[in-house]
Amino acid sequence: MPLRFDLQSHSTHSDGELSAADVVAEAARAGVELLALSDHDTVGGVSEALAAGERAGVRVVPAVEISAIDNDGSIPRELHILGYRIEHEGRALGKRMDEFLADREARTLRMGAKLREVGFELDEREINTRLAAGRPIGRPHLANAVLGAPANASRLRAEGIDDVGSLIRGYLIEGRAAFSLRETPTIAEAVDAIHDADGVAVWAHPYWDIPNDDEVLDAIERFRALGIDGVEAFYVTHTRQQTELLAERCAELGILSTGSADFHGPDHTTFAQFLAFDTYGHEPNLGPIAG
């Protein structure tokens, strides 16, 4: 029987709906055998997930998803690098995560200021609670702040914005009025931070961020030169053609090919179900991640 793996998921430590332990429990119910909790720019939930995995009979891989800047492509972009089998309690990684998290926080606050500039009010209770607890804040939390402020209701109705996803697409992605790019880390710095923590670095969901085949293939080549170990070829939103292109390129280059449904919670509009990705007959290469 093929290993039932799902190598990206998120808890309330970043932008997920469930606690780390509940993410593991949900994965166990879905039949996941190998799971990664990969919260954005934090390893705060990893120890909890590891303990929950032991109780539930799920192998949990210590992981993180680092948001990084690619300045060497056709345009500057924020891309995500997954780190697996990291020494999540190591001092070196902790220091780097603190730096990355501080930049994530500053970027989010800049976008909050831009939302106010375009006329929105923000209900900042959730954001302030997370900041006080040392937890990351990001676009979903800003979106909740806009959606939760009663003064915005009529405008949101007029613009057809009724959930977090539509608010993010309307205002908080590249080219929109309140978007702001991160300043650090670069792709190279993210890969180095993962390797310094004895981890494996994988480029997450390429086609979520770059729609063009040639640009994706070019990025794989550039990132390989920086030491990337693999690509998330199998992903819930990838088409057959995209999946096959990525899997075949990974095989040609001899790098890892991983996969995930990017679980964020049972009520999420896109990422609500474990194992909801397809390999289309290709053999994943998980290498040491499955070791």
C-alpha positions as CSV (number, residue, x, y, z in Angstrom):
1,M,0.0,0.0,0.0
2,P,1.4,3.5,-0.9
3,L,2.1,5.7,2.1
4,R,-0.8,8.0,2.9
5,F,1.0,11.3,3.4
6,D,0.0,14.9,3.6
7,L,2.9,17.3,4.1
8,Q,1.4,20.7,4.7
9,S,-1.1,21.7,7.3
10,H,-1.8,24.7,9.5
11,S,-3.1,25.3,13.0
12,T,-4.1,28.3,15.0
13,H,-0.5,29.0,15.5
14,S,-0.7,30.6,12.1
15,D,-3.8,30.8,9.9
16,G,-5.5,27.5,10.6
17,E,-8.8,26.9,12.3
18,L,-7.9,24.2,14.7
19,S,-5.3,23.7,17.4
20,A,-2.2,21.7,16.5
21,A,-3.5,18.6,18.4
22,D,-6.8,18.9,16.6
23,V,-5.2,19.1,13.2
24,V,-3.4,15.8,14.0
25,A,-6.6,14.2,15.2
26,E,-8.4,15.3,12.0
27,A,-5.6,13.9,9.9
28,A,-5.8,10.6,11.8
29,R,-9.5,10.4,11.1
30,A,-8.8,11.0,7.4
31,G,-6.3,8.1,7.3
32,V,-3.1,10.2,7.1
33,E,-0.1,8.1,8.1
34,L,2.7,10.8,7.6
35,L,1.8,14.4,8.4
36,A,3.6,17.7,8.5
37,L,2.3,20.6,10.6
38,S,3.8,23.6,8.7
39,D,2.6,26.8,10.2
40,H,3.7,30.1,8.6
41,D,7.0,31.4,10.0
42,T,6.6,29.6,13.3
43,V,7.3,26.2,14.9
44,G,5.2,27.0,17.9
45,G,2.8,24.1,17.3
46,V,5.3,21.4,16.4
47,S,5.9,19.9,19.9
48,E,2.1,19.8,20.5
49,A,1.6,18.1,17.1
50,L,4.4,15.5,17.8
51,A,2.8,14.6,21.1
52,A,-0.6,14.3,19.5
53,G,0.8,12.2,16.7
54,E,2.2,9.7,19.2
55,R,-1.3,9.4,20.8
56,A,-3.1,9.1,17.5
57,G,-0.6,6.8,15.7
58,V,0.3,9.4,13.1
59,R,3.9,10.1,12.2
60,V,4.4,13.8,12.4
61,V,7.3,15.5,10.7
62,P,8.6,18.7,12.3
63,A,8.0,21.4,9.7
64,V,7.6,25.1,8.9
65,E,6.4,27.1,5.9
66,I,8.6,30.2,5.4
67,S,7.4,33.1,3.4
68,A,10.3,34.4,1.3
69,I,11.0,37.0,-1.4
70,D,12.1,36.0,-4.9
71,N,13.8,39.1,-6.4
72,D,15.4,37.3,-9.3
73,G,12.4,36.4,-11.4
74,S,10.4,38.5,-13.8
75,I,8.9,40.5,-10.9
76,P,9.5,40.4,-7.2
77,R,7.2,37.8,-5.6
78,E,6.5,36.3,-2.2
79,L,6.9,32.5,-2.4
80,H,6.8,29.8,0.3
81,I,9.5,27.4,1.2
82,L,8.7,24.4,3.3
83,G,11.2,23.0,5.8
84,Y,11.0,19.4,6.9
85,R,12.7,17.4,9.6
86,I,14.0,20.6,11.2
87,E,15.5,20.7,14.6
88,H,12.5,22.8,15.7
89,E,13.8,23.5,19.2
90,G,17.3,24.6,18.2
91,R,18.5,28.1,19.1
92,A,19.7,29.0,15.6
93,L,16.4,28.2,14.0
94,G,14.5,30.0,16.8
95,K,16.5,33.2,16.2
96,R,15.9,33.1,12.5
97,M,12.2,32.4,13.0
98,D,12.0,35.4,15.3
99,E,13.5,37.6,12.6
100,F,11.2,36.3,9.9
101,L,8.2,36.6,12.1
102,A,9.1,40.2,12.9
103,D,9.1,41.0,9.2
104,R,5.8,39.2,8.7
105,E,4.3,41.2,11.5
106,A,5.6,44.5,10.1
107,R,4.4,43.7,6.6
108,T,0.9,42.8,7.9
109,L,0.7,46.1,9.9
110,R,1.7,48.0,6.8
111,M,-1.2,46.4,4.9
112,G,-3.5,47.2,7.8
113,A,-2.5,50.9,7.4
114,K,-3.2,50.7,3.7
115,L,-6.7,49.2,4.3
116,R,-7.4,52.2,6.5
117,E,-6.1,54.5,3.8
118,V,-8.7,53.1,1.3
119,G,-11.5,53.7,3.8
120,F,-11.9,50.5,5.8
121,E,-12.3,50.2,9.6
122,L,-10.6,47.3,11.3
123,D,-11.8,45.3,14.3
124,E,-8.3,44.5,15.7
125,R,-9.2,42.4,18.7
126,E,-8.0,39.1,17.1
127,I,-4.9,40.8,15.8
128,N,-4.0,42.3,19.2
129,T,-4.7,39.0,21.0
130,R,-2.4,37.2,18.6
131,L,0.3,39.8,19.0
132,A,0.1,39.6,22.7
133,A,0.5,35.9,22.6
134,G,3.5,36.1,20.2
135,R,1.6,34.4,17.4
136,P,1.9,35.3,13.7
137,I,-0.5,37.7,12.0
138,G,-1.1,37.7,8.3
139,R,-3.6,38.5,5.6
140,P,-6.4,36.2,6.9
141,H,-6.4,38.0,10.2
142,L,-6.5,41.4,8.4
143,A,-9.4,40.1,6.4
144,N,-11.2,39.1,9.5
145,A,-10.6,42.5,11.0
146,V,-12.2,44.2,8.0
147,L,-15.1,41.7,7.8
148,G,-15.7,42.1,11.6
149,A,-16.1,45.9,11.6
150,P,-19.8,46.7,11.2
151,A,-19.0,50.1,9.5
152,N,-17.7,48.2,6.5
153,A,-20.8,46.1,5.9
154,S,-22.6,48.1,3.2
155,R,-19.4,48.6,1.2
156,L,-18.5,45.0,1.4
157,R,-21.9,44.0,0.1
158,A,-21.7,46.5,-2.7
159,E,-18.3,45.0,-3.7
160,G,-19.5,41.4,-3.4
161,I,-17.0,40.6,-0.6
162,D,-18.4,38.2,1.9
163,D,-15.5,36.1,3.2
164,V,-11.8,36.1,3.9
165,G,-10.8,34.8,0.5
166,S,-12.8,37.4,-1.4
167,L,-11.4,40.2,0.8
168,I,-7.8,39.0,0.3
169,R,-8.3,38.7,-3.5
170,G,-9.9,42.2,-3.6
171,Y,-7.3,44.1,-1.6
172,L,-4.4,42.0,-0.3
173,I,-2.7,40.3,-3.2
174,E,-0.1,41.6,-5.7
175,G,-1.5,44.5,-7.6
176,R,-4.3,45.3,-5.2
177,A,-4.6,48.5,-3.2
178,A,-3.5,47.3,0.2
179,F,-0.8,44.8,-0.8
180,S,2.7,45.1,0.6
181,L,5.7,42.9,-0.1
182,R,7.8,41.4,2.6
183,E,11.4,42.6,3.0
184,T,13.1,39.5,4.3
185,P,14.0,36.6,4.0
186,T,15.1,35.9,0.4
187,I,14.7,32.4,-1.0
188,A,18.4,31.8,-0.4
189,E,18.1,32.9,3.3
190,A,15.0,30.7,3.8
191,V,16.8,27.6,2.3
192,D,19.9,28.3,4.4
193,A,17.9,28.6,7.6
194,I,16.2,25.3,6.9
195,H,19.5,23.6,6.1
196,D,21.2,25.1,9.2
197,A,18.4,23.4,11.2
198,D,19.4,20.1,9.5
199,G,16.1,20.2,7.5
200,V,15.0,19.6,4.0
201,A,13.9,22.6,1.9
202,V,11.0,22.2,-0.6
203,W,9.3,24.9,-2.8
204,A,5.6,24.9,-1.9
205,H,2.7,25.0,-4.4
206,P,4.5,26.6,-7.3
207,Y,1.4,27.2,-9.4
208,W,-0.4,28.9,-6.6
209,D,2.0,31.8,-6.9
210,I,3.3,31.6,-10.6
211,P,0.8,30.7,-13.3
212,N,3.2,30.3,-16.2
213,D,4.9,27.0,-17.0
214,D,8.2,28.5,-18.2
215,E,8.5,30.8,-15.2
216,V,7.9,27.9,-12.8
217,L,10.5,25.7,-14.6
218,D,13.0,28.7,-14.5
219,A,12.3,29.2,-10.8
220,I,13.0,25.5,-10.1
221,E,16.4,25.8,-11.8
222,R,17.3,29.0,-9.9
223,F,16.2,27.5,-6.6
224,R,18.1,24.3,-7.2
225,A,21.2,26.4,-7.6
226,L,20.4,27.9,-4.2
227,G,20.2,24.4,-2.6
228,I,16.5,23.6,-2.7
229,D,15.9,19.9,-2.1
230,G,12.5,19.4,-3.8
231,V,9.2,20.8,-5.1
232,E,5.7,20.3,-3.9
233,A,4.6,18.7,-7.2
234,F,1.3,17.2,-5.9
235,Y,-1.1,19.9,-4.6
236,V,-4.8,20.3,-4.2
237,T,-5.1,23.0,-6.8
238,H,-2.6,21.7,-9.3
239,T,-4.1,20.4,-12.6
240,R,-3.0,17.2,-14.2
241,Q,-0.8,19.0,-16.7
242,Q,0.8,21.1,-13.9
243,T,1.4,18.0,-11.7
244,E,2.9,16.0,-14.5
245,L,5.2,18.8,-15.6
246,L,6.5,19.2,-12.0
247,A,6.8,15.5,-11.2
248,E,8.7,14.8,-14.5
249,R,11.0,17.8,-13.9
250,C,11.8,16.7,-10.3
251,A,12.6,13.2,-11.6
252,E,14.9,14.6,-14.3
253,L,16.8,16.7,-11.7
254,G,16.8,14.0,-9.1
255,I,15.1,16.2,-6.5
256,L,12.3,15.4,-4.1
257,S,8.6,15.6,-5.2
258,T,6.2,16.0,-2.3
259,G,2.5,16.7,-1.9
260,S,-0.3,18.1,0.3
261,A,-3.9,19.3,0.5
262,D,-2.7,22.3,2.6
263,F,-5.3,21.7,5.3
264,H,-6.4,24.9,7.1
265,G,-9.6,23.6,8.7
266,P,-12.9,21.9,8.0
267,D,-14.7,25.1,7.3
268,H,-12.1,26.5,4.9
269,T,-13.4,27.2,1.4
270,T,-10.4,25.6,-0.4
271,F,-8.2,23.7,2.0
272,A,-10.7,21.8,4.1
273,Q,-9.9,18.1,3.5
274,F,-6.8,16.0,4.0
275,L,-5.4,13.9,1.1
276,A,-7.4,16.0,-1.4
277,F,-4.5,16.0,-4.0
278,D,-3.8,13.7,-6.9
279,T,-0.5,12.2,-8.0
280,Y,-2.0,11.2,-11.4
281,G,0.0,8.0,-11.4
282,H,3.4,9.5,-10.6
283,E,5.5,8.2,-7.8
284,P,6.3,10.8,-5.1
285,N,9.9,11.0,-4.0
286,L,9.8,12.0,-0.3
287,G,13.4,11.0,0.4
288,P,14.4,11.6,4.0
289,I,11.0,13.2,4.9
290,A,9.6,9.7,5.0
291,G,12.6,8.2,6.7
